[in-house]
Amino acid sequence: MVSKELVINNQVGLHARPATFFIQKANEFKSSIWVEKDERRVNAKSLLGVLSLGIVKGTTINIIADGPDQDEAIDTLSALIDSDFSE
């Protein structure tokens, strides 16, 4: 199991379109992936779960991955967040 703390810096946070990009990327991996904000943890592959966290610009989140491709999953999702979701 690996985890990484990140700060969301894009304008709208992790809502609507950015959340969809994030979930699509998360679903490319076999590992179980979660997003943690404060004391809440949700499945990173669930749009409703991610949106329910209410992640806005400046929010610190923790991404946790556990499985055969956990390192690649963390690296890819971190890069997506660091790029402010620019495709």
C-alpha positions as CSV (number, residue, x, y, z in Angstrom):
1,M,0.0,0.0,0.0
2,V,1.3,3.4,-0.9
3,S,-0.1,6.9,-0.4
4,K,0.7,10.5,-1.3
5,E,-0.6,13.8,-0.1
6,L,-1.4,16.4,-2.7
7,V,-3.0,19.8,-2.9
8,I,-5.6,20.5,-5.5
9,N,-4.7,23.8,-7.3
10,N,-7.0,23.9,-10.3
11,Q,-9.7,26.5,-10.4
12,V,-12.8,24.4,-9.8
13,G,-11.3,21.8,-7.5
14,L,-12.2,18.1,-8.0
15,H,-15.7,18.7,-9.5
16,A,-17.5,17.8,-12.7
17,R,-14.9,17.6,-15.6
18,P,-11.7,17.3,-13.5
19,A,-13.3,14.6,-11.4
20,T,-14.3,12.7,-14.5
21,F,-10.7,12.8,-15.8
22,F,-9.5,11.6,-12.4
23,I,-11.9,8.7,-12.2
24,Q,-11.2,7.6,-15.8
25,K,-7.5,7.5,-15.0
26,A,-8.1,5.6,-11.7
27,N,-10.1,3.0,-13.5
28,E,-7.2,2.2,-15.8
29,F,-5.5,0.5,-12.8
30,K,-6.1,-2.9,-11.2
31,S,-5.2,-1.6,-7.7
32,S,-7.8,-0.4,-5.2
33,I,-7.5,3.4,-5.1
34,W,-9.0,5.7,-2.5
35,V,-9.2,9.5,-2.0
36,E,-9.0,10.7,1.6
37,K,-10.0,14.2,2.8
38,D,-10.0,14.9,6.5
39,E,-11.4,11.7,8.1
40,R,-13.4,10.6,5.0
41,R,-12.2,8.0,2.5
42,V,-13.9,7.2,-0.7
43,N,-13.3,4.9,-3.7
44,A,-11.4,6.9,-6.3
45,K,-13.2,5.0,-9.1
46,S,-16.6,6.3,-8.0
47,L,-17.8,9.7,-9.4
48,L,-20.4,10.0,-6.6
49,G,-17.8,9.2,-3.9
50,V,-15.2,11.7,-5.2
51,L,-17.8,14.5,-5.7
52,S,-19.2,13.8,-2.2
53,L,-15.9,15.0,-0.7
54,G,-16.5,18.5,-1.9
55,I,-12.9,19.1,-2.9
56,V,-12.2,22.7,-3.8
57,K,-9.1,24.6,-4.8
58,G,-6.5,24.6,-2.1
59,T,-7.8,21.3,-0.5
60,T,-5.2,18.8,0.7
61,I,-6.1,15.2,-0.2
62,N,-4.4,11.9,0.3
63,I,-4.4,9.3,-2.5
64,I,-4.0,5.7,-1.4
65,A,-3.4,2.7,-3.7
66,D,-3.1,-0.9,-2.9
67,G,-2.5,-3.6,-5.5
68,P,-0.2,-4.8,-8.3
69,D,0.2,-1.5,-10.1
70,Q,-0.1,0.8,-7.0
71,D,3.1,2.8,-7.6
72,E,2.2,3.5,-11.2
73,A,-1.4,4.5,-10.1
74,I,-0.1,7.0,-7.6
75,D,2.5,8.5,-10.0
76,T,-0.1,8.8,-12.8
77,L,-2.8,10.4,-10.6
78,S,-0.3,12.7,-9.0
79,A,0.9,13.9,-12.4
80,L,-2.7,14.5,-13.4
81,I,-3.4,16.6,-10.3
82,D,0.0,18.4,-10.6
83,S,-0.8,19.4,-14.2
84,D,-4.1,21.0,-13.0
85,F,-6.0,18.4,-15.1
86,S,-4.7,19.8,-18.4
87,E,-5.0,17.1,-21.1
